């Protein structure tokens, strides 16, 4: 899939796939209106978050230069290798940005807004702005990244701890001009512990 904007429903992968590649796409992560409703579209429909559900076996799922809502497995679905590069993944409410009970997750230059549950993790140059729970901490590495306090992650190299949901961004609201844009003073705040 290349260059697709999808909003108002979920994407479900059924069947077995060797490789699925999603490139330069936006799967609307949703924008909360109030605590119990979603923002409205021009035709007054709720802008509900778009989830990517995997209900099959995907040996290699590649996400490149995308904005996505949650990536989750269900109904015996399995992702053996998830590779996400130069992307933003966002979860709203109690959802998880990524939920994979098996398989390897590789994140490179990504921003993850919300919690995640993973089996194995390799992360480089990422912002993990939610608590991440990794099952196999003996495998993997988090390097040159910011990770949230309370996370259970593999060995860390040249990385910093931040509070969960730390105020690092101009906006966390999808479709706002400053969405996932780092604040000008974010480095100073992280180094000072603010």
C-alpha atoms as one frame of an Amber mdcrd trajectory, in Angstrom:
protein
   0.000   0.000   0.000   1.522   3.331  -1.004   0.269   6.881  -0.464  -3.167
   6.081   1.014  -5.169   8.209   3.454  -7.656   6.077   5.372 -10.139   7.322
   7.991 -13.350   6.206   9.663 -12.738   2.449  10.004 -10.211  -0.292  10.601
  -7.777  -2.109   8.310  -7.832  -5.891   8.889  -5.230  -8.264   7.418  -6.663
 -11.784   7.017  -4.877 -14.721   5.428  -1.169 -15.471   5.368   1.352 -13.001
   3.953   5.093 -13.237   3.384   5.440  -9.449   3.185   3.118  -6.491   3.709
   4.536  -3.004   3.093   2.739   0.213   4.014   4.594   3.249   2.719   3.810
   6.994   2.849   0.322   6.376   4.257  -1.859   7.980   6.889  -4.245   5.732
   8.785  -6.087   8.328  10.871  -5.059   7.767  14.510  -8.170   9.692  15.599
  -8.575  12.926  17.453 -10.374  12.985  20.762 -13.073  15.638  21.076 -14.156
  15.265  24.688 -13.451  12.306  26.937 -16.372  10.289  25.512 -16.684  11.522
  21.920 -14.497  12.019  18.901 -14.011  15.079  16.774 -16.464  15.357  13.847
 -15.815  15.340  10.129 -17.334  17.923   7.798 -20.372  15.643   7.325 -20.671
  15.242  11.138 -19.423  11.629  11.343 -17.181  10.714  14.272 -13.499  10.678
  13.333 -12.857   7.334  14.986  -9.317   5.981  15.221  -8.169   3.595  12.509
  -6.646   0.397  13.919  -4.443  -1.943  11.897  -5.533  -5.447  12.965  -3.580
  -8.536  12.009  -5.709 -11.702  12.096  -3.271 -13.849  10.122   0.402 -14.667
   9.912   2.494 -11.869   8.485   6.148 -12.808   8.246   7.350  -9.260   7.488
   5.260  -6.116   8.110   7.097  -2.978   6.992   5.822   0.517   7.804   7.777
   3.379   6.225   7.131   7.138   6.501   3.594   6.779   7.844   1.247   8.143
  10.477  -0.753   5.294  11.982  -3.078   4.543  14.841  -2.604   1.266  16.656
  -1.034  -1.944  15.320  -2.460  -5.011  17.042  -2.859  -8.753  16.598  -6.029
 -10.688  17.382  -7.767 -13.969  16.514  -4.472 -15.918  16.496  -2.840 -13.262
  14.338   0.933 -13.047  14.406   3.557 -10.668  13.066   6.945 -12.370  12.953
   8.905  -9.203  12.081   7.602  -5.644  12.389   9.864  -2.941  10.975   8.773
   0.683  11.365  10.908   3.555  10.045  10.465   7.346  10.027   6.881   7.086
  11.298   4.467   8.199  14.015   2.304   5.630  15.832  -0.403   6.960  18.140
  -2.882   5.364  20.504  -5.807   7.110  22.181  -7.393   6.323  25.536  -6.648
   2.814  26.765  -5.478   1.537  23.360  -1.875   0.496  22.805   0.200   1.939
  19.981   1.620  -1.544  19.311   0.446  -4.838  20.787   2.409  -7.923  19.719
   2.769 -10.924  22.019   5.244 -12.664  19.687   7.774 -11.548  17.111  10.476
  -8.928  16.743   9.763  -5.193  16.559  12.350  -2.871  14.988  11.732   0.872
  15.292  14.025   3.386  13.598  13.508   7.166  13.854   9.939   6.738  15.136
   7.686   8.519  17.577   5.393   6.229  19.557   2.625   8.127  21.358   1.058
   5.723  23.832   1.881   2.435  25.530   3.106  -0.704  23.799   3.386  -4.414
  24.621   6.049  -6.285  22.670   7.879  -9.596  22.709  11.290  -8.303  21.503
  12.378  -4.747  20.693  15.186  -3.061  18.785  14.744   0.737  18.804  17.085
   3.396  17.454  16.619   7.183  17.449  13.050   6.924  18.765  10.768   8.681
  21.206   8.776   6.129  23.206   6.278   8.505  24.812   4.309   5.868  26.698
   5.140   2.911  28.918   6.594   0.052  26.861   6.538  -3.508  28.226   8.916
  -5.911  26.482   8.640  -9.589  27.373  12.134 -10.736  26.323  14.530  -8.118
  27.695  17.551 -10.365  27.082  17.172  -9.772  23.328  17.191  -6.346  21.692
  18.425  -2.847  22.446  17.151   0.718  22.817  19.780   3.168  21.567  19.903
   6.938  21.059  16.268   7.133  22.185  13.971   8.601  24.822  11.923   6.051
  26.756   9.192   6.463  29.381   9.709   5.840  33.076   8.102   2.565  34.159
   8.974   0.812  30.894  10.464  -2.674  30.886  12.841  -2.629  27.922  16.068
  -4.360  26.843  19.521  -2.873  27.376  19.795   0.838  26.849  22.622   2.678
  25.105  22.949   6.486  25.086  19.235   6.876  25.870  17.287   9.054  28.309
  14.362   8.388  30.599  11.327  10.704  30.351   7.989  10.780  32.188   5.173
   8.838  30.444   3.221  11.117  28.078   5.828  13.838  28.692   4.917  17.225
  27.182   7.515  17.122  24.417   5.369  18.163  21.456   3.717  21.307  20.153
   0.561  19.182  19.760  -0.461  15.541  20.169  -3.666  16.239  18.250  -3.694
  14.744  14.763  -4.387  17.274  11.972  -3.008  20.198  13.997  -0.077  22.038
  12.372   2.269  21.170  15.243   1.273  17.495  15.457   4.213  15.472  16.878
   6.530  18.453  16.340   9.096  18.715  19.129   8.995  21.842  21.272  11.955
  24.201  20.754  13.190  23.689  24.355  12.638  19.923  24.543  16.353  19.040
  24.825  16.886  21.456  27.692  13.789  20.172  29.518  14.849  16.533  29.187
  18.406  17.216  30.355  17.174  19.263  33.335  14.672  16.570  34.286  11.640
  18.826  33.724
